[in-house]
Amino acid sequence: MSTNGNLGETVLNAVKSEAEAALKKAQSDMEEMVNSFTKEAKDKIDLLIQEADCKCQEIRKSTDDQVKSEINKAIKEYSNILNNIGKEMAKTINDSWAGIKIKIESALEVVRGTLGKQTKEIEVQVKQMFKYADKVIADCIKTIQNMIKSGQSQLKNIGQKYIKNTYLTQV
C-alpha cells in the first residue's frame, strides 16, 4: 500500500513540476514577445523618421512656393502612420497575450482534472503570473505610445527645421 501511496505522490509531484515548468516557459515567452514587439516598434519608428527626413529634404530642394505646405502635409502623413503603428502594435500585443493566456488557462484545466484540489499552489502561481504579465503588457504598450509621441515630436522638429532652412535660403 505504501508503494502505491509513494507512486501516487510521485506522479502528482511530476504533474505539478511539469505545470510549473510550463508556466515559467509561458512567462518567458511572454517577456520575449514583449521585447520583440518593442524592438519592432522602435525599428519602424526610426525608419519612418528617416524616411520623413529624406522626403522633407526633397521637398525643400524644390523651387515650389508651397514648400511649407508640402512639408507640413508630409509631416502630418508620417504622424498618422506613426499613430497607426502604435494602434497596430498595441492590438497585436494584446491579441498575442490573450492567446498565450488562453493556452495557460487550458493547461491549468488539464492540471485541475489530474490533481483536483491539489492545484491551489499552481493556481496561485498562475494568478501571480497573469498579474505580472498584465503589468508588463501595459508597460510595453505605454512604452510604445511614448515612443510614438517622441517620434511625432521628432517629425515636427524635422518639419520646422526644413521650413526654417527653406525660408532662410530664399531670403
N, C-alpha and C positions, 0 to 999 in steps of 0.2 A: 504494500500500500504506500509506504513512504517513497518508494521509487516512482510510483505514478504521481505523487504529490510533487516530487522534485522535478519530474519531467514536465508536468503542467506549469510549474513556476518557471522553468527554463524557457518553455515556449512563450509564456506571457512576457517574460523579460526580453526575449528576442523580438517579439512584436513591438513592444514599447521602444526598444532600441532602434528598430527599423523606422518607426514612426518619427522618432526624434531626429534621426539622420535625414529623413525626407523633409522634415520641417526646416532643418538647417540648410539643406540644399535649396529649398524654395526661397528662403530668406536671402541666400547668396545670389540666386538667380535674379531675384527682385532688385537687389542692390546693383548687380551687373547691368540690368536693364535700365535702371535709372541713370547710371553713369554713361551708358551708351547713348541714351536719348539726350542727355545734357550735352555731351560732346557733339552729337549730330546737330543739335540746335545751334550751338556756338559756331560750328563749321558753316552752316547755312547762313547765319547772320553775317559772319566775316566775309563770306563770298559775296553776299548781297551788297555789303558796304563797299567792297572793292569794285563791284560792277557799277554801283551808283556813282562812285568817284570817277570812273572811266567815262561814263555817259555824260556826266557834268563837264568833264574836260572837253569832250567832243562838242557839246552844245556851246560851250564858251568860245571855242575856236571859230564858230560860225559867225558870219557878219550880220546875222539877223538882229533886228532891233528888239526882238521879243525874247532875248536871252533869259531875262529874269523870269518871265512867264514860263518858258520852256523848262528851266531848271526847277522852278517850284513845282511844275507839273510832274517832272521826273521824280523829284523827291517824294511827292505825295504818293505816286505809284509804288515806289520802293517801300515806303512806310506801310502802305496797305498790304504789300506782300509780307512784310515782317509780321503784321498783325495776324495774317492768315497762317504763317508758320507757327506762331505762338498757339493759336487755336488748334491747329492740326497736331502739334506735339502734345498738348495737354490731353486731347482726345485719345491719341494713341497710347499715351502713358496710362491714362485711366482705364482704357479698354484692355490693355495688356495686364494690368494689375488685377482687374476684375476676372480675367481668365485664369490667372495664377490662383487667385483666391478661391474660385470655384473648384479647381483641382485639389487644393488643400482641404476644402470642406468635404469633398467627395472621399478623399483618402481618410479623413477623420471618421466619416460614417462607416467605412470598412473596418477601421480600427475599433470603433464602438461595437460593431457587430461581433468582433472577435473577443474583445476584452470586457465588454459590458461596462459595469460601474468602475472598473479599474482605469478608465480613460481620463479621469479627472485631472491628473497631473499633465497629461498631454493636452487636454482641452485648455488648461490654464496657459500652457506654453503657446498654443495656437492663438489664443486671445491676445497675449502679450506681443506675439509676432505681428498680428494684424494691426494692433495699435501702433507698434513701431513702424510698420510698413506704411500705414496711412499717413503718419507724420513725414516719413521720408518722401513719399509720393507728393504730398502737399508742398514740402520744401523744394522738391525738384521743380514742380510747376511754378512755384514762386520765383525760383532762380531763373527759370527760362523767361518768365514775364519780365523780370528785372533786366535780363539780357536784351529782350525786345525793346524795352524802354531806353536802355543805353544805346542800342542800335539806332533807334529813331532819333535820339539826340545827336548821334554821330552824323546821321543823314542830314539833319537840319544844319549842323555846322558845315558840312560839305557844301550844301546848297548856298549858305551865306558866304562861304569862302569864295566860291566861283562867281557869285553875283557881284561881290565886292571887287574881286580881281578884274572882272569884265569891265565894270564901270571905271576902275582906276586906269585901265589901259586905254579906254576910249577917251578919257579926258585929256 
